[in-house]
Amino acid sequence: MARTQTLVQFSDDLLNRLDRHRAREGRSRSEIVREAVERYLAEDRETEIDRLIVDAYDREPPQDVWSDHAARQMIEAEPW
């Protein structure tokens, strides 16, 4: 996979915490930062998907099948 080097600035405290974490796990800074960004963006994507679903339901609420007489009769006819 092709990669592009990017300059990111951290506070001294954040960099120290990152270094302690990567040392405990035996991983590189780059690996930890890539994983953190991937997780952040995946969470952001899930949040956006949830928002779009809610918007869709707000625009067009689902039909209430129980208000439809034929659907109610079909369900009542089931042997369970």
C-alpha positions in Angstrom: 0.0 0.0 0.0 1.4 3.4 -1.0 1.9 5.8 1.9 2.5 9.6 2.1 4.6 11.0 4.9 2.7 13.7 6.8 4.0 16.1 9.4 1.9 16.2 12.6 2.6 18.3 15.6 2.0 17.1 19.1 2.3 18.7 22.5 5.1 17.5 24.7 2.6 15.8 27.0 0.8 14.0 24.1 4.1 12.9 22.6 5.3 11.5 25.9 2.0 9.6 26.4 2.3 8.2 22.8 5.8 7.1 23.4 5.0 5.3 26.7 2.0 3.6 25.0 4.0 2.5 21.9 6.9 1.2 24.1 4.5 -0.9 26.2 3.1 -2.4 23.0 6.3 -2.6 21.1 4.9 -0.7 18.1 6.0 2.4 16.2 4.6 5.8 16.6 3.4 5.7 13.0 1.5 2.5 13.5 -0.2 3.8 16.7 -1.1 7.1 15.0 -2.4 5.4 11.8 -4.6 3.0 14.0 -5.9 5.9 16.0 -6.9 7.9 12.9 -8.5 4.8 11.4 -10.6 4.3 14.5 -11.6 8.0 14.7 -12.7 8.1 11.1 -14.6 4.8 11.3 -16.5 6.2 14.4 -17.2 9.4 12.5 -18.5 7.3 9.5 -20.8 5.3 11.8 -22.1 8.5 13.3 -22.8 10.0 9.9 -24.6 6.8 8.8 -26.8 6.9 12.0 -27.6 10.6 11.2 -28.6 9.7 7.7 -30.9 6.9 8.8 -32.6 9.1 11.4 -33.0 11.9 8.7 -34.6 9.3 6.3 -37.1 8.2 9.0 -37.9 11.8 9.9 -38.7 12.5 6.2 -40.7 9.3 5.6 -41.7 7.4 8.7 -42.3 3.7 8.3 -45.8 2.6 7.7 -47.6 1.2 10.7 -48.5 -2.3 9.6 -50.9 -2.7 12.5 -53.1 0.0 11.1 -53.6 -1.9 7.9 -56.6 -4.2 8.2 -55.4 -6.7 5.7 -52.0 -7.0 7.3 -53.6 -7.5 10.7 -55.8 -10.3 9.3 -52.8 -12.1 7.8 -50.9 -11.9 11.0 -53.9 -13.1 13.1 -54.3 -16.1 10.6 -50.7 -17.3 11.4 -50.8 -20.6 13.5 -48.4 -19.2 16.1 
